[in-house]
Structures are given as C-alpha cells and as structure tokens.
Amino acid sequence: MTISQAIAGVQADLTKAGVVSVSGVQTWTADQAARFDDNVRALQCAQHTSDPVVAMIAGPVTMDLSGSFSQSGQFSVSASSAMPVFGLQADASRTKGQTLNVPVQFVPLSALPDAEAGRRVGYAGTLLGQNDAVRARVAAQINASRSALGLHIKRLAMRYPPPCSEINGHPFVGLKLSSSIRKLGSH
C-alpha cells in the first residue's frame, strides 16, 4: 500500500463516518449546517438533554505507516556418485502496519465553542505571540468563529423538544434523520 493510498483510505473512512467539522461556522454551507444540526439533535435525544456531551477531535490527527519486505534464499547443487542432489531454501517476510492517532476530547455542547477556539489557538501558536496586525487578525477570526458557533449552539439548545423516539443511528457518525424529525426541530 502506498502512502497516498493509506491517506486516501483514512479520508474515505472519515467521510463514511460522517465526521462533522465545527471550524469555519460562518462559512458553512446549508448541507454542513444541517449535518451538524442533525448530529446535535441525535446526541440530545440519546442523552435526553439540551446540552449533551460531545466528542471532538482535539488536536492534529497523525498517521504512522510502516512496512518492510525482506527476502533471502539459498540454492545448492551437489553431486554424489549415485545421483545429483538439488536443494532449494527460501525465506520471505512481509510486515506492514498502520496506526492512526486521533486525540479526542469530550465536552458539553455548550462548551464546544470554547474548546474549538482553544484548539484553533493551539494551531495558531506563534502567530498569536507576535505583536502585529497578523496576531490581531488571527485572534479576531478565532473569536468571531467562537461567537458564531456559540450562537448556533444556543439556538439548537433552545429548540430541543423531547421526545425523540423516531431517531435511528449513531450521532456524529453518519446519522440520517427522517424529514418529520427535521421539520419538528426547525420550529
């Protein structure tokens, strides 16, 4: 397996799992917002609260790939007075491994904007340590995103109406809601 195949496989797995990003909430498409809302609704219903605990990727996802192939062989021919003797010995070994490290943090839904802002501050790193316009712009973007996500989540929490018996699936892993549940949540 090549590195590009391994990376493509991980991306495909994350897509199939229905991973929902909370970054860039101000520029979400209608589909991204609907998937986030559906997954939050599923968590609310599963945990019977408007402020459920959610899992979020809390840092960089890393992938360790390893592989090796070794081959050795031996061939011998010998002759005796009666008949020739042929010998063949071979040894082959293959090893491959793949490790995916995904740091996960569990936070209440209401704390998700702060947790996501903290994650982004970690990524911004040294940019925020500078004393210039770049630092101010990055800090303003992080704060604006935090505020927008907080407002979006507050609206979802206010619309939480139990009961939720019609929902099937696993939240944040590709949940599909029926149209009647989606309509119920939009009021």
LOPA-930553 format. One line per field, with one value per residue: residue number from 1; y, z, x of N, C-alpha, C in turn; residue in three letters. Coordinates in Angstrom, 1 decimal. Example, Ala and Ser with C-alpha at 12.3 -4.5 7.8 and 13.67 -1.06 7.14 Angstrom:
BEGIN
pos <- [1|2]
n_y <- [-5.7|-2.2]
n_z <- [7.8|7.1]
n_x <- [13.2|12.8]
ca_y <- [-4.5|-1.1]
ca_z <- [7.8|7.1]
ca_x <- [12.3|13.7]
c_y <- [-3.3|0.0]
c_z <- [7.8|7.9]
c_x <- [13.2|12.9]
code <- [ala|ser]
# end
This chain:
BEGIN
pos <- [1|2|3|4|5|6|7|8|9|10|11|12|13|14|15|16|17|18|19|20|21|22|23|24|25|26|27|28|29|30|31|32|33|34|35|36|37|38|39|40|41|42|43|44|45|46|47|48|49|50|51|52|53|54|55|56|57|58|59|60|61|62|63|64|65|66|67|68|69|70|71|72|73|74|75|76|77|78|79|80|81|82|83|84|85|86|87|88|89|90|91|92|93|94|95|96|97|98|99|100|101|102|103|104|105|106|107|108|109|110|111|112|113|114|115|116|117|118|119|120|121|122|123|124|125|126|127|128|129|130|131|132|133|134|135|136|137|138|139|140|141|142|143|144|145|146|147|148|149|150|151|152|153|154|155|156|157|158|159|160|161|162|163|164|165|166|167|168|169|170|171|172|173|174|175|176|177|178|179|180|181|182|183|184|185|186|187]
n_y <- [-1.2|2.2|5.4|7.5|6.0|5.0|7.4|8.4|6.3|6.7|9.3|8.6|6.9|8.6|10.3|8.5|7.9|10.2|12.5|15.6|18.9|21.6|23.9|27.1|28.1|30.3|30.2|27.9|25.7|25.1|22.4|21.5|22.8|21.6|18.9|19.1|20.1|17.9|15.9|17.0|17.0|14.3|13.5|15.0|13.7|11.1|11.4|12.7|15.5|19.0|19.9|18.0|15.8|16.0|14.5|15.6|16.2|16.9|17.8|17.6|15.1|12.2|9.9|6.9|5.1|2.0|-0.3|-3.3|-5.4|-8.4|-10.7|-13.8|-16.3|-19.5|-21.7|-24.8|-27.1|-30.4|-33.1|-36.6|-39.9|-41.6|-40.1|-36.7|-34.1|-31.8|-28.7|-26.4|-23.5|-21.1|-17.9|-15.7|-12.5|-10.4|-7.3|-5.0|-2.0|0.1|3.0|5.1|8.1|9.7|12.4|12.8|14.8|15.2|17.2|19.3|20.3|23.0|24.0|23.6|25.7|27.1|25.1|24.5|27.0|27.0|24.9|25.9|28.1|26.7|25.7|28.1|29.0|30.4|32.6|34.0|35.0|37.1|40.6|42.2|43.1|40.7|38.9|40.2|39.9|37.1|36.4|37.8|36.4|33.9|34.5|35.5|33.2|31.6|33.0|32.8|30.1|29.6|31.0|29.6|27.1|27.7|28.3|25.8|24.4|25.7|24.9|22.2|19.7|17.2|14.2|11.9|9.5|8.6|8.6|7.0|5.5|6.6|9.3|11.8|10.1|9.7|10.0|9.8|11.7|11.4|13.2|14.2|14.5|16.4|18.6|19.0|19.9|22.3|24.3]
n_z <- [0.0|-0.9|0.4|-0.4|-0.9|1.6|3.0|1.5|2.1|4.8|4.7|3.2|5.1|7.2|5.9|5.3|7.9|8.6|9.7|11.2|10.8|13.0|12.5|11.0|11.0|10.2|7.4|6.7|4.5|3.6|3.7|5.4|7.8|8.3|8.6|11.0|12.7|12.7|13.9|16.4|17.3|17.5|19.5|21.6|21.9|22.4|24.9|26.3|26.9|26.5|26.4|25.6|26.0|23.9|21.5|20.4|17.9|19.2|18.5|16.3|13.9|13.5|11.5|11.4|9.4|8.5|7.0|5.7|3.7|3.3|1.8|1.4|0.1|-0.8|-2.8|-3.8|-5.4|-5.5|-6.1|-6.0|-6.0|-6.8|-7.5|-8.6|-6.3|-5.5|-3.9|-2.4|-0.7|0.7|2.0|3.0|4.1|5.1|6.3|7.5|8.7|10.2|11.9|13.4|15.0|16.9|18.7|21.1|22.6|25.2|25.7|27.1|25.0|25.1|25.8|23.6|21.7|23.1|23.4|20.8|20.0|21.6|20.5|18.0|18.8|19.7|17.2|15.9|17.4|17.4|15.9|17.4|19.4|18.4|18.0|16.2|13.2|12.1|14.2|15.5|13.6|13.3|15.9|16.0|14.1|15.2|17.6|16.4|15.1|17.3|18.6|16.7|16.5|19.1|19.2|17.3|18.5|20.8|19.8|18.9|21.3|22.5|20.8|21.5|21.7|23.6|23.0|21.5|20.0|17.4|16.1|14.6|14.5|14.9|16.6|15.1|13.5|10.8|10.8|9.7|9.6|9.8|7.7|9.1|11.7|11.3|10.4|12.8|14.5|13.4|14.2]
n_x <- [0.9|0.6|1.7|0.0|-2.3|-2.9|-3.5|-5.6|-7.4|-7.9|-9.1|-11.4|-12.6|-13.2|-15.0|-17.1|-17.8|-19.2|-18.1|-18.2|-17.3|-16.5|-15.3|-14.9|-17.6|-19.0|-18.9|-20.2|-21.9|-25.4|-25.8|-23.7|-24.4|-26.9|-26.1|-24.5|-26.5|-28.3|-26.8|-26.3|-28.9|-29.4|-27.6|-28.7|-31.1|-30.3|-29.0|-30.9|-31.1|-30.7|-28.1|-25.9|-23.1|-20.4|-18.1|-15.0|-12.4|-9.4|-6.9|-4.1|-4.5|-2.7|-0.8|0.9|2.9|4.2|6.4|7.9|10.0|11.6|13.8|15.2|17.3|18.4|20.3|21.4|23.6|24.6|26.7|26.7|28.1|26.0|23.7|22.7|22.1|19.7|19.1|16.9|16.2|14.2|13.2|10.8|9.6|7.0|6.0|3.7|2.2|-0.1|-1.0|-3.3|-3.6|-5.9|-6.6|-9.0|-11.5|-13.9|-16.6|-19.2|-21.9|-22.5|-20.0|-18.5|-17.9|-15.8|-13.9|-13.3|-12.2|-10.0|-8.6|-8.0|-6.4|-4.2|-3.3|-2.7|-0.6|2.6|1.9|0.0|1.7|3.0|3.4|1.7|-0.2|-1.0|-1.3|-3.5|-5.5|-5.7|-6.5|-8.9|-10.4|-10.6|-12.1|-14.4|-15.4|-15.8|-17.8|-19.9|-20.3|-21.1|-23.5|-25.0|-25.2|-26.5|-29.0|-29.8|-30.0|-32.1|-34.2|-34.6|-36.8|-38.1|-40.1|-37.8|-38.2|-38.1|-35.7|-32.9|-29.7|-26.3|-25.0|-23.0|-21.7|-22.6|-25.4|-28.8|-31.7|-35.2|-37.5|-39.7|-38.8|-36.8|-38.3|-39.7|-37.7|-37.1|-38.9]
ca_y <- [0.0|3.4|6.4|8.2|5.1|5.0|8.7|8.4|5.4|7.4|10.3|7.9|6.4|9.8|10.7|7.5|8.0|11.4|13.4|17.0|19.9|22.8|25.0|27.9|28.1|31.5|29.9|26.6|25.5|24.6|20.9|21.3|23.2|20.5|17.7|19.4|20.1|16.5|15.1|17.5|16.6|12.9|13.5|15.5|12.7|9.9|11.7|13.3|16.8|20.0|20.2|16.7|15.7|15.6|14.2|16.4|15.9|18.0|18.2|17.1|13.6|11.7|8.6|6.3|4.0|1.3|-1.5|-3.8|-6.7|-9.0|-12.0|-14.4|-17.6|-20.3|-22.7|-25.6|-28.3|-31.2|-34.4|-37.8|-40.9|-42.2|-39.1|-35.4|-33.6|-30.3|-28.2|-25.0|-23.0|-19.7|-17.3|-14.3|-12.0|-9.1|-6.7|-3.7|-1.6|1.5|3.5|6.4|8.7|10.8|12.9|13.1|15.5|15.1|18.4|19.6|21.0|24.4|24.3|23.3|26.9|27.4|24.0|24.7|28.1|26.6|24.0|26.8|28.9|25.8|25.6|29.4|29.0|31.5|33.8|34.8|35.6|38.3|41.9|42.9|43.0|39.3|38.4|40.8|39.4|35.7|36.4|38.3|35.3|32.8|35.0|35.6|31.8|31.1|33.6|32.3|28.7|29.7|31.4|28.5|26.0|28.2|28.2|24.4|24.0|26.3|24.1|20.8|19.3|15.8|13.0|11.7|8.1|8.2|8.7|5.8|5.8|7.0|10.7|12.2|9.0|9.5|9.9|10.3|11.9|11.5|14.6|14.7|15.0|17.6|19.7|19.2|20.6|23.7|25.2]
ca_z <- [0.0|-0.9|1.4|-0.9|-0.8|3.0|3.3|0.8|2.8|6.1|4.3|2.9|6.3|7.9|5.2|5.6|9.3|8.8|10.6|11.0|11.3|13.7|12.1|9.9|11.1|9.4|6.0|6.5|3.5|4.2|4.0|6.6|9.0|8.5|9.2|12.3|13.5|12.8|14.8|17.7|17.7|17.8|20.8|22.6|22.1|23.0|26.2|27.0|27.5|25.5|26.5|25.7|25.9|22.5|21.3|19.3|17.7|20.0|18.1|15.0|13.6|12.9|10.9|11.4|8.4|8.5|6.2|5.3|3.0|3.2|1.1|1.3|-0.5|-1.0|-3.8|-3.9|-6.2|-5.2|-6.8|-5.3|-7.1|-7.2|-8.2|-8.2|-5.3|-5.7|-2.7|-2.5|0.5|0.6|3.2|2.7|5.2|4.8|7.5|7.3|9.9|10.1|13.2|13.3|16.3|16.9|20.0|21.3|23.9|25.5|26.3|26.9|23.8|25.4|25.9|22.3|21.1|23.8|23.2|19.4|20.0|22.2|19.5|17.0|19.4|19.7|15.9|15.6|18.1|17.4|15.3|18.4|20.2|17.7|18.3|14.9|12.6|11.9|15.5|15.7|12.6|13.7|17.2|15.7|13.4|16.2|18.4|15.6|14.9|18.6|18.9|15.8|16.9|20.4|18.9|16.6|19.5|21.7|19.1|18.9|22.7|22.7|20.0|21.9|22.2|23.7|23.0|20.3|19.8|15.9|15.6|14.5|14.1|15.8|16.4|14.7|12.6|9.6|11.1|8.8|10.3|8.9|7.4|10.1|12.8|10.9|10.5|14.2|15.1|12.8|14.7]
ca_x <- [0.0|1.4|1.3|-1.2|-3.5|-3.3|-4.1|-7.0|-8.3|-8.3|-10.1|-12.7|-13.2|-13.7|-16.2|-18.1|-18.2|-20.0|-17.4|-18.7|-16.4|-17.1|-14.5|-15.5|-19.1|-19.5|-18.9|-20.9|-23.0|-26.6|-25.6|-22.8|-25.2|-27.9|-25.5|-24.2|-27.7|-28.8|-25.9|-26.5|-30.2|-29.3|-27.0|-29.7|-32.1|-29.7|-28.7|-32.1|-30.7|-30.4|-26.7|-25.3|-21.6|-19.9|-16.7|-14.4|-11.0|-8.8|-5.6|-3.8|-4.6|-1.4|-0.8|2.2|2.9|5.5|6.3|9.2|9.9|12.9|13.7|16.5|17.1|19.6|20.2|22.6|23.6|25.8|26.6|27.3|28.4|24.8|22.8|22.9|21.1|19.4|18.5|16.4|15.6|13.8|12.5|10.3|8.9|6.4|5.4|3.2|1.5|-0.7|-1.6|-4.0|-3.8|-6.9|-6.9|-10.5|-11.9|-15.3|-17.1|-20.6|-22.2|-22.4|-18.6|-17.8|-17.2|-14.6|-13.0|-12.8|-11.4|-8.7|-7.9|-7.5|-5.3|-3.1|-2.8|-2.1|0.7|3.5|1.2|-0.6|2.7|3.6|2.8|1.5|-1.6|-1.3|-1.9|-4.8|-6.4|-6.0|-7.3|-10.3|-11.1|-10.9|-13.1|-15.7|-15.8|-16.2|-19.1|-20.9|-20.6|-21.8|-24.9|-25.7|-25.4|-27.6|-30.3|-30.1|-30.4|-33.4|-35.1|-34.6|-38.1|-38.3|-39.4|-37.1|-38.2|-38.1|-34.3|-32.1|-28.4|-25.3|-24.7|-21.7|-21.2|-23.4|-26.8|-29.8|-32.9|-36.4|-38.0|-40.6|-38.0|-36.1|-39.3|-40.1|-36.6|-36.9|-39.9]
c_y <- [1.2|4.4|7.1|7.3|5.0|6.3|8.8|7.5|6.0|8.5|9.7|7.4|7.5|10.3|9.8|7.6|9.3|12.4|14.9|17.9|21.0|24.0|25.8|28.0|29.2|31.2|28.5|26.7|25.1|23.1|20.7|21.7|22.1|19.3|17.9|19.4|18.7|15.7|15.7|17.0|15.1|12.7|13.9|14.4|11.5|10.2|12.4|14.6|17.7|20.3|18.9|16.8|15.3|15.3|15.1|16.0|17.1|18.4|17.5|15.5|13.2|10.3|8.1|5.1|3.3|0.1|-2.0|-5.1|-7.2|-10.3|-12.5|-15.8|-18.3|-21.4|-23.5|-26.8|-29.1|-32.5|-35.5|-38.8|-41.5|-41.3|-37.7|-35.0|-32.1|-29.9|-26.7|-24.6|-21.5|-19.2|-16.0|-13.8|-10.6|-8.6|-5.3|-3.3|-0.2|1.8|4.9|6.9|9.8|11.2|13.4|13.7|15.4|16.4|18.5|20.4|22.5|24.9|24.1|24.5|27.2|26.4|24.2|25.9|27.8|25.7|24.9|27.7|28.0|25.7|27.0|29.6|30.3|32.8|34.7|35.4|36.8|39.5|42.7|42.7|41.6|38.7|38.9|40.2|37.9|35.6|36.8|37.2|34.2|33.3|35.1|34.2|31.3|31.7|33.0|30.9|28.7|30.0|30.3|27.4|26.5|28.1|26.7|23.9|24.6|25.5|22.7|20.5|17.7|15.4|12.8|10.2|7.7|8.2|7.4|6.2|6.2|8.4|10.8|11.1|8.7|9.3|10.5|10.5|11.9|12.9|15.1|15.2|16.3|18.8|20.0|20.1|22.0|24.7|25.9]
c_z <- [0.0|0.1|0.9|-0.7|0.7|3.5|2.7|1.6|4.1|5.8|4.0|4.1|7.1|7.2|5.4|7.0|9.6|9.7|10.2|11.6|12.0|13.3|11.0|9.9|10.3|7.9|5.7|5.3|4.3|4.6|5.3|7.8|9.3|9.1|10.7|13.2|13.7|13.9|16.2|18.2|18.2|19.2|21.9|22.9|22.8|24.5|27.0|27.6|26.3|25.4|26.6|25.6|24.5|22.5|20.2|19.1|18.2|19.5|16.7|14.9|12.9|12.4|10.9|10.4|8.5|7.6|5.9|4.5|2.9|2.5|1.1|0.7|-0.6|-2.0|-3.8|-4.8|-5.8|-5.9|-5.9|-6.4|-7.6|-8.0|-7.8|-7.2|-5.5|-4.3|-2.9|-1.2|0.3|1.8|2.8|3.8|4.8|6.1|7.1|8.5|9.6|11.4|13.0|14.7|16.2|18.3|20.2|22.6|24.0|26.2|26.2|25.7|24.0|25.5|24.6|21.7|21.7|23.5|21.7|19.3|20.6|21.3|18.5|17.5|19.4|18.3|15.5|16.2|18.1|16.8|16.4|19.4|19.6|18.1|17.0|14.4|12.4|13.1|15.7|14.8|13.0|14.9|16.9|15.0|14.3|17.1|17.7|15.4|16.2|18.9|18.0|16.1|18.2|20.1|18.2|17.6|20.5|21.1|19.1|20.2|23.0|22.0|20.5|22.4|22.4|23.3|21.6|19.9|18.3|15.4|15.7|14.1|15.2|15.6|16.0|13.9|11.5|9.9|10.0|9.6|9.3|8.7|8.4|11.3|12.5|10.9|11.9|14.8|14.6|13.4|16.0]
c_x <- [0.9|0.9|0.0|-2.5|-3.9|-4.0|-5.5|-7.9|-8.8|-9.4|-11.4|-13.4|-13.9|-15.0|-17.4|-18.7|-19.1|-19.4|-17.9|-17.8|-17.1|-16.3|-15.2|-17.0|-19.7|-19.6|-19.5|-21.9|-24.2|-26.5|-24.8|-23.6|-26.2|-27.3|-25.1|-25.4|-28.3|-28.1|-26.1|-27.9|-30.2|-28.6|-27.9|-30.7|-31.5|-29.4|-29.8|-31.8|-30.5|-28.9|-25.9|-23.7|-21.3|-18.5|-16.2|-12.9|-10.3|-7.4|-5.3|-3.9|-3.3|-1.6|0.6|2.1|4.2|5.3|7.7|9.0|11.4|12.8|15.1|16.3|18.5|19.4|21.5|22.5|24.8|25.6|27.3|27.5|27.1|23.9|23.0|21.8|20.9|18.7|18.0|15.8|15.3|13.1|12.1|9.5|8.3|5.8|4.8|2.3|1.0|-1.3|-2.1|-4.2|-4.7|-7.1|-8.3|-10.7|-13.4|-15.7|-18.6|-20.8|-22.0|-20.9|-17.8|-17.2|-15.9|-13.5|-12.4|-11.9|-10.0|-7.9|-7.3|-6.4|-4.1|-2.5|-2.1|-0.8|1.4|2.9|0.6|0.4|3.3|2.8|2.6|0.0|-2.0|-1.9|-3.3|-5.8|-6.7|-6.8|-8.7|-11.1|-11.5|-12.1|-14.5|-16.2|-16.4|-17.6|-20.2|-21.3|-21.4|-23.3|-25.7|-26.1|-26.5|-29.0|-30.7|-30.6|-31.8|-34.5|-35.3|-36.0|-38.1|-39.8|-38.7|-37.1|-38.0|-36.6|-33.6|-30.7|-27.5|-24.9|-23.2|-21.0|-22.1|-24.9|-27.7|-31.1|-34.1|-36.8|-38.9|-39.9|-37.3|-37.1|-39.7|-39.0|-36.5|-38.0|-39.4]
code <- [met|thr|ile|ser|gln|ala|ile|ala|gly|val|gln|ala|asp|leu|thr|lys|ala|gly|val|val|ser|val|ser|gly|val|gln|thr|trp|thr|ala|asp|gln|ala|ala|arg|phe|asp|asp|asn|val|arg|ala|leu|gln|cys|ala|gln|his|thr|ser|asp|pro|val|val|ala|met|ile|ala|gly|pro|val|thr|met|asp|leu|ser|gly|ser|phe|ser|gln|ser|gly|gln|phe|ser|val|ser|ala|ser|ser|ala|met|pro|val|phe|gly|leu|gln|ala|asp|ala|ser|arg|thr|lys|gly|gln|thr|leu|asn|val|pro|val|gln|phe|val|pro|leu|ser|ala|leu|pro|asp|ala|glu|ala|gly|arg|arg|val|gly|tyr|ala|gly|thr|leu|leu|gly|gln|asn|asp|ala|val|arg|ala|arg|val|ala|ala|gln|ile|asn|ala|ser|arg|ser|ala|leu|gly|leu|his|ile|lys|arg|leu|ala|met|arg|tyr|pro|pro|pro|cys|ser|glu|ile|asn|gly|his|pro|phe|val|gly|leu|lys|leu|ser|ser|ser|ile|arg|lys|leu|gly|ser|his]
# end
